[in-house]
Amino acid sequence: MQRLLIWTLATLIWPLAVHSSDGTPHWDYEGAEGPEHWGALADEFDMCSRGRNQSPIDLVADIDTALPEVNFEYAQAGQLVEVNTGHAIQENVKPGNHVSFRGHRFELQQFHFHSPSEHTVGGEHYPMEVHLVHKNEAGELLVVGVLFKEGERNKLMDQLPSFRAARGEDPRADAVDYNDLFPARDRYFLYNGSLTTPPCSEGVRWVVMQQPVTASPDQIQHYHDLLGFDNNRPIQPRNARIVLD
């Protein structure tokens, strides 16, 4: 009953997207449709159980090396369209923002939140993690992960639609500068992984920032309560993969 109440309140703040409206099989973060069962729910989810390069993982660097620079070009601040997908709070962004990495341009598609964090560092979870999903012309994905720790209030989060709505403000009032989300950008973990949700497709480049950002405890709790449950996939085996930093 408590989870149903939280879910209902969340839909009053922002419209809810029904998670299987596109015909994809239903999955969840707990019970018979939880992560340990994803691979058996549908043929297209098979990689969730048989994949060898799955995400998230525990981030402990194997090699300290000079990594290529990740150039963030988030120049097109804009209004966000916020959607509760049933699995995460997702912010759909204005076109024209991208990162350049190893000679390829990856356009920012959306970013979304996981609470608690999906990746761990040295076996330790953070209270929240944001994934910024980018795609290049070939359809290849690069996901930038940013970890959150409790501390000072986060400037960008106060600009997001559900926070504005909770204060009685117009959720679409002002453009949002995505650059406000980032910590120092010169140190990061790099590894090859997968989507952390079904269909768990592999071949995803993961760039996880080493320096976490801060958010106040009530900001972190706000996003957790919009869903009403933990939305982090358990840590996956690293197998033969190398983590660079």
C-alpha positions in Angstrom: 0.0 0.0 0.0 2.8 2.4 0.8 4.6 1.7 -2.5 1.3 2.3 -4.4 0.7 5.6 -2.6 4.2 6.8 -3.4 3.7 5.8 -7.0 0.4 7.7 -7.2 2.0 10.9 -5.8 4.8 10.7 -8.3 2.4 10.7 -11.2 0.8 13.9 -9.9 4.2 15.6 -10.1 4.9 14.5 -13.7 3.2 12.2 -16.2 4.0 8.5 -15.9 5.1 6.5 -18.8 3.6 2.9 -18.7 6.6 0.7 -18.9 5.3 -1.9 -21.3 3.4 0.5 -23.6 5.8 -0.3 -26.4 5.1 -4.0 -26.2 8.4 -5.0 -24.5 8.2 -7.7 -21.8 7.5 -6.6 -18.3 10.5 -6.6 -15.9 11.1 -5.2 -12.4 13.7 -4.8 -9.7 12.3 -7.3 -7.3 10.4 -10.6 -7.1 9.8 -13.0 -9.9 10.6 -10.3 -12.5 13.7 -9.0 -10.7 17.3 -8.9 -12.0 18.1 -12.6 -11.2 15.3 -13.6 -13.6 15.7 -11.0 -16.4 17.4 -13.4 -18.8 14.5 -15.8 -18.6 11.7 -13.3 -19.1 12.1 -13.1 -22.9 14.3 -14.2 -25.7 15.5 -10.6 -26.3 16.6 -10.4 -22.6 18.9 -13.5 -23.0 22.1 -11.4 -22.7 21.1 -10.5 -19.1 22.0 -14.0 -18.1 24.5 -15.2 -20.6 26.5 -12.0 -21.2 30.2 -11.9 -20.2 30.6 -8.1 -20.2 27.7 -7.0 -18.1 27.3 -3.8 -16.0 27.4 -2.5 -13.4 30.7 -3.7 -11.8 32.9 -2.9 -8.8 35.3 -0.2 -10.0 38.9 -0.9 -8.9 41.4 0.1 -11.6 43.8 -2.5 -12.9 46.0 -0.1 -14.9 46.8 3.5 -14.1 47.3 5.0 -17.6 47.0 8.2 -19.5 43.4 8.0 -20.7 42.1 9.9 -23.7 40.4 13.2 -23.0 36.6 13.2 -22.9 35.5 16.6 -24.3 32.0 17.6 -23.1 30.2 20.0 -25.4 27.0 20.7 -23.5 26.4 24.1 -25.1 22.7 23.8 -25.8 21.0 24.4 -22.4 17.3 23.7 -22.7 14.1 22.6 -21.1 13.9 19.1 -19.9 11.1 16.6 -20.4 11.0 14.5 -17.3 9.4 11.0 -17.5 8.9 8.4 -14.8 9.5 5.3 -16.9 8.5 3.0 -14.1 12.1 2.0 -13.7 13.8 5.4 -13.3 13.3 9.1 -13.4 14.5 10.1 -16.8 15.3 13.6 -18.2 15.0 13.9 -22.0 17.2 16.6 -23.3 17.4 19.2 -26.1 19.4 18.0 -29.2 22.8 19.5 -29.9 24.8 18.4 -26.8 27.5 15.9 -27.2 30.9 14.4 -26.0 33.9 13.8 -28.2 35.8 10.6 -27.3 38.6 8.9 -29.3 37.6 10.8 -32.5 33.9 10.0 -32.3 31.0 12.3 -31.5 28.4 11.0 -29.2 25.1 12.9 -28.9 23.5 13.2 -25.5 20.1 11.4 -25.6 18.9 11.5 -22.0 20.0 11.1 -18.4 18.4 9.2 -15.6 18.9 8.3 -11.9 19.6 5.2 -9.9 19.3 5.1 -6.2 21.4 3.6 -4.6 24.3 3.7 -7.1 24.7 0.8 -9.5 28.5 0.9 -9.7 30.5 0.5 -6.5 34.0 1.7 -5.9 36.1 -0.6 -3.8 33.0 -2.5 -2.9 31.2 0.6 -1.6 27.9 1.9 -2.9 27.0 5.6 -3.2 23.5 6.8 -2.4 22.8 7.7 -6.0 24.2 7.6 -9.5 23.2 9.4 -12.7 23.7 7.9 -16.2 24.1 10.2 -19.2 23.4 8.2 -22.3 25.1 9.2 -25.6 24.9 7.7 -29.0 27.1 8.2 -32.2 26.0 7.9 -35.8 26.8 4.2 -35.9 24.4 3.6 -33.0 27.2 2.9 -30.5 26.6 3.9 -26.9 28.8 5.8 -24.5 27.4 6.2 -21.0 28.9 8.6 -18.5 28.2 7.7 -14.9 28.4 10.3 -12.1 28.2 9.2 -8.5 26.5 11.2 -5.7 27.5 11.5 -2.1 25.5 13.3 0.7 26.7 16.9 1.2 25.8 20.4 -0.1 22.7 20.9 -2.1 23.1 20.1 -5.8 22.5 23.1 -8.1 21.3 21.2 -11.1 18.9 19.0 -9.3 17.0 22.0 -8.0 16.4 23.0 -11.7 14.9 19.7 -12.6 11.1 19.5 -13.3 10.0 17.5 -10.3 11.8 19.7 -7.9 10.3 22.8 -9.5 6.8 21.2 -9.4 7.3 20.3 -5.7 7.9 24.0 -4.9 4.8 25.0 -6.8 6.8 26.4 -9.8 6.4 25.9 -13.5 8.4 22.8 -14.3 9.3 24.2 -17.7 10.1 27.7 -16.6 13.8 28.0 -17.4 16.5 26.3 -19.5 18.7 23.8 -17.6 22.5 23.8 -18.0 23.6 20.2 -17.9 27.2 21.3 -17.2 26.1 22.0 -13.6 26.0 18.3 -13.0 29.7 17.6 -13.4 32.6 17.3 -11.0 36.2 17.5 -12.2 36.4 15.8 -15.6 40.0 14.8 -15.8 39.9 11.5 -13.9 37.5 8.6 -14.7 37.2 4.9 -14.8 36.9 3.4 -18.3 35.7 -0.1 -19.2 33.6 -2.0 -21.7 30.2 -3.1 -20.4 26.5 -3.3 -21.1 23.2 -1.6 -20.5 22.2 -2.1 -16.8 18.6 -2.8 -17.7 17.0 -5.3 -20.1 17.9 -6.2 -22.8 21.4 -5.8 -21.2 23.0 -5.2 -24.6 26.8 -5.3 -24.5 29.3 -3.1 -26.4 28.7 -0.1 -24.2 31.6 2.2 -23.4 31.4 3.2 -19.8 33.1 6.4 -18.5 32.5 6.7 -14.7 33.8 9.9 -13.1 36.1 9.3 -10.1 35.1 12.4 -8.2 31.5 12.2 -6.9 29.2 15.2 -6.8 27.2 16.2 -3.7 23.5 16.4 -3.2 21.6 17.0 0.0 20.0 14.0 1.8 16.5 15.4 0.9 17.4 15.7 -2.8 18.5 12.1 -2.9 15.5 10.9 -1.0 13.2 12.9 -3.3 14.3 10.9 -6.3 14.2 7.6 -4.5 10.6 8.3 -3.3 9.4 9.2 -6.8 9.8 5.5 -7.6 9.4 4.1 -4.1 12.0 1.3 -4.5 15.7 0.7 -5.1 16.4 0.7 -8.8 20.0 -0.6 -9.0 21.0 -3.8 -10.7 23.3 -6.0 -8.6 27.1 -5.9 -9.3 28.0 -8.2 -12.2 31.2 -10.4 -12.5 34.1 -8.6 -14.2 35.4 -11.8 -15.8 38.4 -11.0 -18.0 37.7 -7.3 -18.3 40.3 -4.5 -17.5 39.3 -1.3 -15.8 41.5 1.7 -16.7 41.9 5.0 -14.8 
